[in-house]
Amino acid sequence: MGKVKRMTSGEVESLLQTHGFALVSQSGSHRKWRNSAANKQVVVPVHKGRPLPLGTLVAILKGAEIPEQEWRDSASPPNAALQSRAGGRR
């Protein structure tokens, strides 16, 4: 499985909408999204186009039960970053 794709709150909200979530309320910079059919609810912090912290992003997407292949970057294998930093030497 690849690395987690960095996403902004707008990208997360679009993904939530495609999975049947609807915006139900907002308090300050936090928006509450609910999928009544699946009985799921998540809160997304909105911060002007900045990428969400990875832990927050993963918690939202796992809480929404969105399949991992939709939010993980399958293009790069998990150890690709380590290999590129090592300069290919062994």
C-alpha positions in Angstrom: 0.0 0.0 0.0 1.3 3.5 -0.9 1.7 6.7 1.1 -1.2 8.8 2.2 -2.0 11.5 -0.3 -1.8 15.0 1.1 -5.3 16.6 0.8 -6.9 19.9 1.6 -10.2 20.1 3.4 -11.9 20.9 0.1 -10.6 17.7 -1.4 -11.7 15.7 1.6 -15.1 17.2 1.5 -15.5 16.4 -2.2 -14.5 12.8 -1.5 -17.0 12.7 1.4 -19.8 14.0 -0.9 -19.1 11.2 -3.5 -19.6 8.7 -0.6 -23.0 10.0 0.4 -22.0 12.5 3.1 -23.9 15.8 3.4 -22.8 18.9 5.3 -25.1 19.2 8.4 -23.5 22.1 10.4 -20.5 24.3 10.9 -19.0 25.7 14.1 -16.1 28.2 13.4 -13.6 26.5 11.1 -15.0 22.9 11.6 -17.6 21.4 9.4 -19.7 18.4 10.4 -20.5 15.9 7.7 -23.0 13.0 8.0 -24.0 10.0 6.0 -27.4 8.9 7.5 -27.6 5.7 5.4 -24.3 4.4 6.8 -24.8 6.0 10.2 -21.4 7.8 10.1 -20.4 11.3 11.0 -17.0 13.1 10.7 -15.7 16.6 11.4 -13.4 18.3 8.9 -11.3 21.4 9.9 -11.2 24.0 7.2 -8.0 26.1 7.0 -7.8 28.0 3.7 -6.3 25.5 1.3 -3.6 24.2 3.6 -3.2 20.4 3.6 -4.7 18.6 6.6 -2.2 17.0 9.1 -1.8 13.4 8.2 -3.1 12.0 11.4 -6.3 14.2 11.1 -6.7 13.2 7.5 -6.4 9.4 8.2 -8.8 9.7 11.2 -11.4 11.4 9.0 -11.2 9.0 6.1 -11.1 5.9 8.3 -14.0 7.2 10.4 -16.0 7.7 7.2 -15.0 4.2 6.1 -13.8 5.3 2.7 -11.7 2.5 1.1 -8.0 3.1 1.5 -7.2 2.7 -2.3 -9.1 6.0 -2.8 -6.9 8.1 -0.5 -3.5 6.3 -0.6 -1.1 7.1 -3.4 -0.6 3.8 -5.2 1.9 5.3 -7.6 4.8 5.2 -5.1 5.7 2.1 -3.1 6.1 2.7 0.7 9.9 2.5 0.7 10.5 4.7 -2.4 11.3 7.8 -0.3 13.8 5.9 1.8 15.5 4.5 -1.3 15.7 7.9 -3.0 17.3 9.5 0.1 19.9 6.8 0.3 21.0 7.7 -3.2 20.5 4.1 -4.4 23.6 2.9 -2.5 23.5 -0.3 -0.5 
